[in-house]
């Protein structure tokens, strides 16, 4: 069964990278690790819009999928798909994301000099989660959905 809303919040509060997936203008998938912050039912992220493929690949539709998974047993994971909102170069949001990963200001000071650096928000339209310690692997093999109702995770 999917993680409960409390389990989801606890899992996403743990320090890990997300894997952010987009499709480029030629239809090729791209995945890259990003820092994230789970806040009020959405993912806050940061990238550069011109220098990095992460921003350029969003295109006009601005749809992306991200995955966060544990490296230890019992394996747990979350997959979220949704529209990405570009929030701009807001220092407070960039600081919130970077400080979660131990940045003491050095990264943030440099990021604020990058003209195309932005904060982004992905609000999940679909959200899947599982916890293999509860037998979710077998349930998935039986066709049981791991989809979480959007809105229950806020």
Secondary structure as UniProt FT lines:
FT   HELIX           5..13
FT   STRAND          18..23
FT   TURN            25..26
FT   STRAND          29..34
FT   STRAND          36..39
FT   TURN            40..41
FT   STRAND          42..48
FT   HELIX           53..56
FT   TURN            57..62
FT   STRAND          63..69
FT   STRAND          76..88
FT   HELIX           91..100
FT   TURN            101..102
FT   HELIX           106..111
FT   TURN            112..113
FT   TURN            115..116
FT   STRAND          117..131
FT   HELIX           132..134
FT   HELIX           136..141
FT   TURN            142..143
FT   STRAND          147..148
FT   TURN            150..153
//
